[in-house]
Amino acid sequence: MEELKSPPTGFLQLKGVSPAEDEIGPFYYRKSELGLECGFRVKRKNCNGLGTAHGGVLMSFADYSATMVALQGVKENCATVSFNCQFIASARLDDWVEAETEVVRRTRSMCFLTGKLVLEDRSILTFQSVVKRLSKS
């Protein structure tokens, strides 16, 4: 049986908004003086045959981080229209992975972001994302 490890203090899960993220994750967030921090613990279901975090899971978490940061401080929805990433290193079972994401530019209709996934003090993935800003219905 897989041991359940909690996220670091203050991290919360946003449940029920995106069933896909609930199933892949759970992914977590917390607000701090640095802005919005996102993280997730690599579970067995997140691993590939090599015993490392599956690239698709890392990409999904990076996309989660980008959309969470894009939506911070605004009352709208968004949809990813472009996402590029570069894999640098791997994460393993039970590793805590965090995202460092920033808004590069926000226009009337789009939000451009860049970021990286980090494990302790090393980058494991870098990414660039563009999301379409959508009004809440």
C-alpha positions, -999 to 999 in steps of 0.1 A, spaced: 0 0 0 13 34 -9 20 57 20 1 90 18 23 120 24 8 153 30 18 184 11 38 211 29 20 233 54 -5 257 38 -10 240 5 -46 233 -5 -63 213 -32 -88 230 -55 -112 200 -58 -141 196 -83 -132 224 -107 -113 202 -132 -120 164 -130 -89 157 -151 -66 175 -126 -83 158 -97 -76 124 -113 -41 131 -124 -30 149 -92 -39 160 -67 -23 193 -74 -20 219 -47 -17 257 -43 -10 282 -16 -10 320 -15 22 336 -1 40 370 -2 57 356 -33 24 352 -50 7 319 -58 27 287 -52 18 254 -68 30 219 -60 23 182 -61 37 150 -46 46 123 -72 25 92 -65 28 57 -80 0 65 -104 20 95 -117 50 73 -127 61 57 -160 77 23 -165 111 38 -155 98 47 -120 100 85 -127 72 110 -130 55 106 -164 62 135 -188 25 140 -194 18 144 -157 46 170 -154 32 189 -184 -3 187 -169 10 201 -136 28 229 -154 -4 238 -173 -23 237 -140 2 262 -126 1 284 -156 -37 287 -155 -38 292 -117 -13 320 -120 -31 335 -150 -64 336 -130 -49 351 -99 -65 384 -91 -90 384 -119 -126 372 -121 -125 352 -153 -118 318 -168 -91 308 -192 -82 281 -218 -47 271 -228 -41 278 -265 -3 271 -266 21 252 -243 57 244 -249 81 227 -225 116 213 -222 124 183 -200 156 188 -181 156 161 -153 132 137 -137 112 134 -105 107 101 -86 81 86 -63 73 107 -33 92 138 -46 75 172 -39 76 192 -72 68 229 -72 61 253 -100 76 288 -103 53 306 -128 51 343 -138 29 363 -161 51 379 -188 23 399 -204 -15 402 -201 -35 417 -230 -72 422 -233 -77 386 -247 -45 366 -238 -21 360 -210 15 350 -217 34 330 -190 67 313 -184 78 290 -157 97 260 -145 91 230 -123 116 226 -95 126 197 -73 144 211 -42 168 236 -59 171 221 -94 149 227 -125 133 196 -140 112 213 -167 108 247 -182 77 259 -200 60 288 -219 22 291 -221 -4 313 -237 -39 312 -223 -71 328 -237 -89 350 -213 -126 341 -211 -153 360 -192 -172 341 -166 -207 333 -178 
